[in-house]
Amino acid sequence: MKDEYTKLTAERKTLNQRYLALKEEVKEAKKIRKSVYSILRQEQREQQPRRAQDMER
């Protein structure tokens, strides 16, 4: 029983470390996604006036 407890404790520690690493990866991915959307919105804003000018011609 003691061996099983030790084994499960070690497994829990490993899984917790993996969870924390994945949590950081998700956090980083969200930052990247937010930046990409921000860049895309900025590009759309820059393109809109050009399209309006092109339509007037």
N, C-alpha and C positions, 0 to 999 in steps of 0.2 A: 504494500500500500504506500509506503514511503517513497519507493522508487517511482511509482506511478505519479504521485504528487509532484515529485521533482521533475519528471518528464513533462507533465502538463504545465507546470510553472514555466519551464524553459520554452515550451511551445507558445504559451501565452505571451511571453516576453518577445519572442521572435515575431509573432503576429502583430503585436502592438507596434513594434518598430516598423514593420512593413506598412501598417495602417498609417502611421505618422508620415512616412515617406510619400505614400500615395496622396495623403491629404495635402502635402506641400506641392506635389505635382499638379493636383487639381487647382490649387490656389494660383499657381504660376500660369496654368492654361487659361484660367479665367482672366488674368491680367492681359495675356496675349490677345485673347478674343476681344476684350474691351478695347485694346489699342487698335486692332484691325478694324473693328466697327467704327471707331473714331476716325481713322484714316479714310475709310470708305465714305463716311458722311461728309468729310471735308472735301474729298474729290467730287462728290455729287454737287456740293454747293458751288464749287469752282466751275463745274461743267454747265450748270443751269443758266447763268448769264450768257454764256457763249451760244447755247442753243437758242435762246431768245433773240439774240442778235442775228444768228443765222436765219431764223425764220422771217425776220424783218426784211432781209435782202431779197 
